Amino acid sequence: MPNLIFVQGKKGVWIRLPIERVNLVEAAVKITYDILGRSELQEGFWYHHAEPDYLMLVYWIPQSPHTLPTNSTHRVGTGAFLINQNREVLVVQEKGGQYRGTGVWKLPTGVDEVCAFQQALFSILRSSEFSLIDSELWKFSHSAQPFVQKYELLKYMHDICKAKIDGTYSGFSPLPSRSYSLQKSYLYVNSRLRDEAQHRRGHRTTTLSMAAEGETSSESLVLSGMHDHYGGVIVHINDNDPMDPATFLSLLTSSIAHWKLQGKKGVWIKLPIERVNLVEVAVKEGFWYHHAEPMYLMLVYWIPQSPHTLPSNATHRVGIGAFVLNPNTRQVLAVQEKSGVLQGTGVWKFPTGVVDEIDSEFVEVLAFRQSHKAFFEKSDLFFVCMMRPLSYDIQTQEHEIEAAQWIPFDEYAAQPFVQNNELLKYISDICKTKIDGQYSGFSPLLASSFYDQKASYLYLNNSSTAPKRDGGV
């Protein structure tokens, strides 16, 4: 079978192994191939991603660096800003996590299927996460809470919500559109442009961690681990630990018994690919897959008898479409692809993250598209980003890019492929409006959070109506 694949000239090989076939994982990872008499053996499969019930393994046949798509990289959370006719917003206090015991009222977050309708959100809160919510009520939102005043990120978010209540802030709204694959997706654009697009085209839209770690005590018959803030334990098995399956099984069973007496809940075990021989042991003891990266597999276990509340794996792949404009000539950087659905079509497109074309800096997010079940049942987020070139010399990624050049924007937009594709036409219109100075996208605002004081970026509308801080936005 392996040699047959090599003869056919294939590149990437994907094997999806259900958890019931965990006994085959070690064989796939450790196998080596003598590719048609080559002088050296080819290494085996590696991990791509995992879900609770399966593990995806990948293999790259050519000698060139692989161009396989990445695993999902982002977990997407939701902060629900729900306001009633009395200018009151829905706020909650949490039983677990970083906010536990603080008395802080916060916007509901972390609900998988949060929607814009109040009754639907109440139903979700009560049915799926009621055990985590201490109470819920409608309460007037103001900035009097010292907790909100103290932390920069929360204060920015409060000011944005206040500006929205006062009608002085415009966010991003969903615009249904279809890509060239005819798959329905949502393009999120500045609300004003969304309204204009709907009117012009006659469309009708529908409204729609592991935390900081601390060392635990370690006993001779207990795996060494770390506490998390949710009553769990995190165990890292080193790749150089000479641990055989029998020893691991003994340590694992005694550790679970010990953690159960301590009242622990979730158990996380990070197994490097060098310890693939231990995967089957863990699964047979009740662990399941959480996620995987090329060099490790994360397994999880839930000790209590209640339904688990472990966070989900990364749910989205995030892509970038780079709108790189030469403002002096109104030319944009465009590329033709060597592989993929546009191979051989002659279509010029914006670079989409697989090349390092020129030296440039980020300006703002113009729009983003969300497409569900786009890649192995995972959602796909694609951000259209305005970039400012710092150099006009083009360097292509030869394995993926057929050609790259600066072309007039009007010439790019006039391509039949762009004009006849709903999603690309919307994006083209947004870029044209931006060039003409009539569109405002989202720009990053550096702000610190209360979790660990690390700075993060809050993206908000870069308009005169956006909330300001010292130094402006």
N, C-alpha and C positions, 0 to 999 in steps of 0.2 A: 504493500500500500504506500509507504513513504516514497519509494522510488518512482511509483506511478505518478504521484503528485509532482515530483521534481521534473519528470519527463514532460509533463503538461505545461511547464513554465509558470506555475502558480506562484503567488507571493505570500500572502497572509493566510494562515490556517487558524480557524476558530473551533474550539471544542467546548460545548456546553455540557457539563457533568452535573446531573442532579445529585443532591446530597445523599441519596440512597446509593450512589456509586462512588462514595468517598474512597473506597478501596482502590480506585484507579488513579487517584490524584498523584500519588507518589510515583507510579510508573510513568506517567506522562511527563512529570518534571525531570525525572532522572534519566529518561531515555536519551540515547545519542544515535545519530544517523551517520552512516558513511554515504555521503551524497554522490552517487554514481562514480565511485572510485576516487573522490577527492582525497588529498593527502591527509586531511585532518577531519576529525569528527565534528559534527554540528551539535551544539548543545540543545537541550530539550525545551519543552514549553515553559512559559512563565504565567503568572497570574495577571489577568486583566481587570476583572471586577467580580464581585460576588453579591448575591442576594441571599436571604435566609434559606432558600430551597435549592440553590444551584451555585456553581463556581464556573466562571468562564476562563478558559486557558487559551493562550495565543502562541503562535509560532511564526517566525519569519524566515522564508526560504532563501531569498537572494543574499549575496554577500554585502550589498549596500546597506546603509543604515535604514532601519525600518521606518515606514511612514504610516503605521497603523494609528487610527484615531485614539485619542486619550480616553481614559475612564471618565465618568462623571466627577466633577471637581467641586461642585458647590451644593450645599444644602440651602434651600430657600425658605426663609421664615416669613411670616406675615404679622404685621402690627395692624390691628383692626381699629380704625378711627370711625366710630359709629355715633352719630349725633341725632337727637330727636328735636321735635318742634320747640322745645323749651331751652335750646342751646345747652343741653346736658349730654355728656358722653358716657358710654359704657366703660366702667373701670373695674378692675378685679384686684384681689390680693391673693398671692400664691402660697400654697402649702409647702412647696419644695423649691430647691434651687437657690440661686443667689439672693432672691428677694425674701426668702423665708424669714419670718420673724421681724421684718423691718417695719411693718405697718404701712408700707408704701402702696399707694393706689397707682395702678398702671394700666395701659391699654392692653386688651387681650392679645396674646401672642402665641405662636406655636401651634395653632389649630390647622390641621392639614388642608381642609377644604373650606376655609373661611370665604364667605361671600358678602356681597354688599347689602343683602337684605337682613334686617334686624332679627326677624323671627327665625330665619335659617341659622344665624349665628348662635342665638340662644339655644336652639335645638342641638347644635353641634357641641356646644359647651357642656350641656347637661348630659348628653348621651355618651360622649367619648372621653371627656377630661374632667368630669365633675369632681372626681376624687382629688384632683390637684388644685381645685379652685376653692378658696376659703369662703368667698361670698361674691355676689355680683349685684350691681345696682346701677341705676342711672344717677350720675352725680355731676354737679357743675365743675367744669374743668377750668382751673386757674393755676398760676405758677406759685402758689403760696407754699406748697410742700418744700421744705428745706432740701429734701433729696433731689427734687427736680432742679432747684436753684443751684445746687452744688455741682452737678455734673453737666459738662458742656454739651454732650451729645443729646441728652434728654431735654435740655433747655432749647436747643435748636429745633428739635422735633416739636416741642410744645409751641414754639413761635410759628412754625409752619402751619400747624393745625389751627392756631388762632387766626393767622392770616387767611386761611381757607374759609373759616367761619365768617370772617368779615368781608369775604368776596374779593380779596386783593391778591390771591395767589392762584396760579393755574398749574396743575400737575400734569401727569401723563395719563392718557385715556386709551382704551383698547380700540383698535380699528381692525375688524375682520378682513383678512386677505388670504389669497392662495399663492403659494410659491410655484416655481416651475415644476415641482413634483405633484402639483394639484392638491397637496395636503393643506387643509385649513389651518391657519395659525392667526395669532393676534399680533399686530404691530402696534406698539405703545408709542404714541406721539404726543406732542404738546396739545392740550385740549382744544385750543383755538383752531389749530390746523386740522384736528380730527373733525370738528364741526364743519369746517369749510369743505373738507374732502367728502364728507357724507352728503352735503348739499349739492356739490358739484357732480358727484357720480351716482347719486340716488341710492346710496347704501343705507341700510338700517342696521344699527348695532344693538346688541343686548348688553345692558349693564351687568354688568357682571359684579458630652465632651469630657467631649470630655472637658470638664472644667479644670481649674487650677488643681494641681496634684500635691499631696502631702504624703510623706512616708508612713507606712503602716508598720506595726511590729512584725517581725519575722521569727518563726519558730522552725526547728529542725525539720519537721514534717509538713511544713506549710510553704507553698510557693511565695516568694517575696513579691510584694505588690505595693501599690500606691492607693490612697484614698481618693475618691472624687467627692464633689459636693452633693451628690445625690444618693449617698449611702451605698456606693459601689466600690469595687476593687479593680484596679488595672494592673495586669501582670505582663511584663515584657520578658520573653524567653530570648536569651542571647543566641546569636548564630553560632557561637563557638562553645555552647554548653554541650558536653558529650552525654546527652540524655537519651537513653533508649526508651522505647515505648512502655516497657514494664515499669521502669522507674517513674516515668511521667504519670502513668496511671495511678500508681500508689500515692504520689504527691498530690495529684489532682483530687482524688476522692477524699483524702484527709484534709485538704485545704477547703473544699466545699463544706465539709462538716464543721470545720473551725469557723468559717465565715458565717455559716448559718447560726451558730451559737452567738456570734457577735451581732446578729441582726442585719447583716449585709443583704443587699438586694441584687444588683447587677454585677456580673463578673465578666471582665474583658481580658482576653488573652491574645497577645500579638505574637504570632509565630513567624519567624523569618523563613524564607523559602528553603534555606538549608535544613530546617527542621520539619520538612514536609512529612517525614515519617511519623510525626506526632498528631497530624490532622485527624486521621481516622480514629485514634484513641479518644480525642476530645469530642468528636461528633457522637460516638457511641455512648459517651457519658451524658449526653443531653445538650451539648453546645450546638449552636447553629452559626452559619456564616453571617457576618455583618457587612464587611466590605473587604476589598483586596486591592493591593497595589502590586506592581511587578515583583517586588522583593519581599512582600509579606502578606499574610492573611490574618484578618482580625476575626476572632470567634467570640460569641457572647453566650451568656447563661443567666437565667433568672431564677433566683433561689425561692422567693415567696410563692405561695399558691395562687396569688392574685394575678390578673393579666399584667404583663410587663409594660412598663412605661419608658423603655429605652429609646433614645433618639434614633431616628431613621438614618439610613445611609445617605450619602450625597445623592441628590435627586436630579440634578441638572448638569448638562454640559454647557459651558459658556464659550461662545465664539465671538470674534471681533471682525467687523467689516470696517476697514480703514478708509475714510474719506480724506485723502491727502491732497490739499489744494495749493497750487501756486497762485497766490493772489494777484501777482503782477500780470500773468498771462491767462488766468482763468482755465488753466490746464489741471487735470487730475491724474494721479497715478493709477494706471490700470494694468491688469495682467491677463494672460491667457494660460490656462491650466494644461498640464501634461497628462493628468489622470482625472478620474471622476466623471460626473455626468456631463461636464462641459468639454471633455477631451475631444479635440478635433473639430469643434464647432466654429472656431474663429471668433468666439464671443469675447469681448473685453469686459472685465469685471473689476470691482474693487478688490484689493488684496484682503484675504480673510484669515490671516493669522498663521499661515503655514510658511511664510517667508520673512526674511529680515531685509526688506527692500532698501530703505534709506534711513538715515538718522532723522528722527522726528520726535515731537513732543505732543502729549495729549492736550486737547483744548476742552472738549465737552462731549457728552453723550447726546446725540441728536434724536435717537429713537432706539427702541429695542423690540425684538420679536420673540414671542413665546410659541413654541410648537410642541404639542404633547405627543408622547410615544414616538419620538423621532429616531431614537438610537437605542436598540435593545430595551424597548419599553420605557426609556428615560425621556424626560422632557429636555428641550433644547432652548437655551436663551442665546440670542444673537444680538450684539450691541453694535449699532452704527455709530462710530466715533469720529469726530472731527479731529484731524491731526495737523500740526503745523510743521512743515519740512524745515529741518536745519541744514540739509544738504539736498542737492538735486541729482546726485550720483546714484544710480540704481544698481543694486547687487541682488541677483535672483538666487533662489534656492533651486538648484538645477534638477533635483529629483522630482520636483512638483510643478515648476513653472516653465512653460514653453517660451513665453515672451513677456516683457514688461516695458512700458514706455509712458511718457507724459502725453496725454491727448486732450484736446479741447473738451470741456465738460459737455457742451452742446452736442458734440460728435458722439461722446459716450452715451448720452441720454437718448439720442435719436436711433440707436440700434434697435432693429425690430424685436430682438430678444427682450430688451428692456421695455419697450412700448407695449408689447403683447403679454407681459407678465405683471399681474396685478400688484404683487408685493414689491417687485423691483421698481415698478412705476411709482408707487407711493414713496419709496426711499429716494428715488431720483427727484421727485417733486420737493421733498423735504430739503435735499441738498441744494437744489436750485433756489428755494426760498431762503436758505441760510446764506448763500452767496450774495443774494440781493439785500441782505440785512433785515429780513422780515420774519425771522424765526429765532427763538431762544430755546436752547436745549438745556440739559442738566450738567452742572459743573460740580466738581468735588470740593467739599468744605471739610477741612481737617478738624476733628473733634475728639476729645478723650471720653472714655466710658468709665463706668464705675467698676466693671468687672476686674480689670487688672491695670487700669490707668494707661493702657496702650492706646495710641492714637488710631483712629479709623476714619474712613471717608464717608461722609453723608452727601449723597447726590441730590441737588435741588435745582429748581428752575432758576436760571441765571438772568432774572429780570429785575426791574426796579421795584417790583412789588414783593420780592422775596425778603424774608426777615434778615436784618443786618446785625452784625456784631462788631466789636471793636476791630477796625481794620477792614470792614466790609466783607462782602462775599465775592 
